[in-house]
Amino acid sequence: MKANIEYIKTLRNRTQASYMACKEALLNSQNIFEAEKYLTKKGLRIIDSAPADQGQQGIVKAYVHPGDRICAAVEVGCETDFVAKTEEFQNFAKEMALQVASMKPRVISRSDVTFEEETKEMSFRIERLKKEGYEDEELEKALFAEMEQWFTEVCLLEQTYIRDAKKSVKDLLAELISKTQENCKVRRIIRWEVGSSIEKQEDEGPAPVTLLTRLRPYAIATLVIVLLFTFLAFCGVI
């Protein structure tokens, strides 16, 4: 079956599977219904959310940027308390906090991007590319390239490691797993910036003047510390 953009969008709406999974299913099927069965058989169809992480060990690390206007915190998990105390694990967590503060990821991995958000992003880009004259295979290639770039911006694990442009954060995590021989993962991330929303970090022009922007520096630092301790308490660390 032909795997054009419209068929892929239809299959994604019916199954919530990824773009590439839908394309693969269509190419290996005679019709939409067979493609749905293909995704189900391959375990690529999204039916239930992934099981919760069972690991209970790990640490929380935070980074406060000089000037006390940006703070980031991460929770990194592992299987044993022994590994959580190792230098490699501690350094990885510190680097992740710095990465989050510097690069502003919105989620940890691709699987954390909601189906609605990905669909909205794809629809916006498809319409723009069509207006620019892209069609069929050219449109598909351009869309794929743009979506891959978008994922590298919003997903922590897809980002380029700030200290080494030849590595991704995912590569760094793989190295940690190899060294510790345990299933390590980044569980949660959060980033605060004075005058900005925690959930939304896009640049939308000058931020409105708020109470935070009028606070004196020492008051801002106090607020950051309070928020940090709130996050630590939420993670069960304190």
C-alpha positions in Angstrom: 0.0 0.0 0.0 1.2 3.5 -0.7 2.4 5.3 2.4 1.6 8.9 1.6 1.1 11.7 4.1 -2.6 11.5 4.2 -2.7 7.7 4.8 0.0 8.1 7.5 -2.1 10.8 9.3 -5.2 8.6 9.1 -3.4 5.6 10.6 -1.8 7.7 13.3 -5.2 9.0 14.3 -6.6 5.5 14.6 -3.6 3.9 16.4 -1.6 6.8 17.9 1.5 4.9 16.7 4.6 6.9 15.6 5.1 8.4 12.2 7.7 5.9 11.1 5.8 3.0 12.6 2.7 3.9 10.5 4.8 4.3 7.4 6.3 0.8 7.9 2.9 -0.7 8.5 1.4 0.8 5.4 4.2 -0.3 3.2 3.7 -3.9 4.5 -0.1 -3.9 4.2 -2.8 -3.9 1.6 -5.1 -1.4 3.4 -5.6 0.6 6.5 -7.2 -2.2 8.5 -4.3 -4.6 7.7 -1.9 -1.8 8.7 -3.7 -1.5 12.1 -3.3 -5.3 12.6 0.3 -5.0 11.6 1.0 -2.4 14.3 -0.8 -4.4 16.9 1.1 -7.6 16.1 4.4 -5.7 16.2 3.5 -4.1 19.5 3.7 -0.6 17.9 0.1 0.4 18.5 -0.4 2.6 21.5 -3.1 1.0 23.6 -2.0 1.6 27.2 0.6 3.9 28.7 4.0 2.4 29.5 4.3 0.7 32.9 5.6 2.9 35.7 9.3 2.7 36.4 9.8 0.2 39.2 13.3 1.3 40.3 13.3 3.1 43.6 17.0 4.1 43.9 18.5 7.3 42.5 19.3 10.9 43.3 18.1 14.4 42.7 20.6 17.1 41.5 20.0 20.8 40.9 21.9 23.5 39.1 21.4 27.3 39.8 22.9 29.5 37.1 25.0 32.4 38.2 22.7 35.4 38.9 20.1 33.2 40.5 17.6 33.6 37.6 17.7 30.0 36.3 17.4 26.8 38.2 17.1 23.2 36.9 16.6 20.0 38.8 16.6 16.4 37.6 15.8 13.0 39.2 18.0 10.2 37.8 17.1 6.6 38.8 19.0 3.4 39.0 18.6 -0.1 40.5 20.8 0.0 43.6 21.9 2.5 46.2 25.5 1.4 45.6 25.4 2.7 42.0 23.5 5.9 43.1 26.6 6.8 45.2 29.2 6.2 42.5 31.1 9.1 41.0 30.0 8.3 37.5 26.3 8.4 38.5 26.7 11.6 40.5 28.5 13.3 37.7 25.9 12.2 35.1 23.1 13.7 37.3 25.0 17.0 37.6 25.5 17.2 33.9 21.9 16.5 33.2 20.9 19.4 35.5 23.2 21.7 33.6 21.9 20.4 30.3 18.3 21.1 31.3 19.2 24.6 32.5 21.1 25.4 29.3 19.1 23.7 26.5 15.5 24.0 27.9 14.1 20.5 27.0 10.4 20.2 27.5 10.3 16.4 27.9 12.7 13.6 28.6 12.2 11.3 25.5 10.1 11.0 22.4 7.6 8.8 24.2 6.8 11.7 26.5 5.6 13.9 23.7 1.9 13.6 23.6 0.1 12.3 20.6 -1.9 15.5 20.4 1.3 17.7 20.5 3.1 15.7 17.9 0.0 15.7 15.6 -0.4 19.4 16.0 3.3 20.0 15.2 3.1 17.7 12.1 -0.1 19.3 10.8 1.4 22.8 11.1 4.5 21.8 9.2 2.6 19.9 6.5 0.5 22.9 5.7 3.5 25.2 5.6 5.5 22.8 3.4 2.6 22.5 1.0 2.4 26.2 0.7 6.1 26.2 -0.1 5.4 23.9 -3.0 6.5 20.5 -1.6 4.6 17.5 -2.8 4.6 13.7 -2.3 8.0 12.2 -1.6 9.7 15.7 -1.3 7.1 16.7 1.2 7.6 13.5 3.2 11.4 13.9 3.3 11.2 17.5 4.3 8.6 16.7 7.0 10.7 13.9 8.4 13.8 16.1 8.5 11.9 18.9 10.3 10.3 16.6 12.8 13.6 15.0 13.6 15.1 18.4 14.2 12.1 19.4 16.4 12.6 16.2 18.5 16.2 17.1 19.1 15.1 20.5 20.5 12.3 19.4 22.8 13.5 16.0 24.0 16.4 15.8 26.5 17.7 12.5 25.4 17.7 13.6 21.7 19.7 16.8 22.4 23.4 17.3 21.6 25.4 17.1 24.8 26.5 20.6 25.6 30.1 19.6 26.4 30.7 17.4 23.3 28.9 18.1 20.0 29.7 14.6 18.8 27.5 13.0 21.5 23.9 13.1 22.3 22.5 12.9 25.8 21.2 9.4 24.9 24.8 8.4 24.1 25.9 9.8 27.5 23.2 7.7 29.2 24.2 4.6 27.3 27.8 5.1 28.5 26.6 5.4 32.1 24.5 2.2 31.8 27.6 0.4 30.3 29.8 1.5 33.2 27.4 0.8 36.0 25.8 -2.3 34.5 22.4 -1.1 35.7 19.3 0.2 34.1 19.8 3.9 34.7 17.3 6.5 33.5 16.3 10.2 33.8 13.0 10.1 35.6 12.0 13.7 35.9 13.2 17.2 34.9 12.1 20.6 35.8 13.4 24.1 35.0 12.6 27.5 36.5 13.4 30.9 34.9 12.5 34.2 36.5 9.6 35.7 34.5 8.9 32.5 32.5 6.3 29.7 32.8 7.6 26.4 34.0 5.7 24.4 31.4 6.3 26.7 28.4 9.7 27.9 27.5 9.2 29.2 23.9 10.2 32.7 23.1 7.0 34.6 22.6 8.3 38.2 22.8 9.0 40.3 25.8 7.8 38.8 29.0 5.1 40.8 30.8 6.2 42.7 33.9 5.3 40.6 36.9 5.9 40.6 40.6 8.9 38.3 40.0 10.6 40.8 37.7 10.4 43.5 40.4 11.8 41.5 43.2 15.2 42.3 44.5 18.0 39.8 43.7 18.1 38.4 47.3 14.4 37.8 47.2 14.7 36.0 43.8 17.4 33.7 45.3 15.2 32.9 48.2 12.3 32.0 45.9 14.5 29.7 43.8 15.6 27.9 47.0 12.0 27.4 48.2 11.0 26.0 44.8 14.0 23.7 44.8 13.1 22.3 48.3 9.5 21.9 47.1 10.7 19.8 44.2 13.0 17.7 46.5 10.1 17.1 48.8 7.9 16.1 45.9 10.5 13.5 44.9 10.6 12.1 48.4 14.2 13.0 48.9 13.5 15.2 52.0 
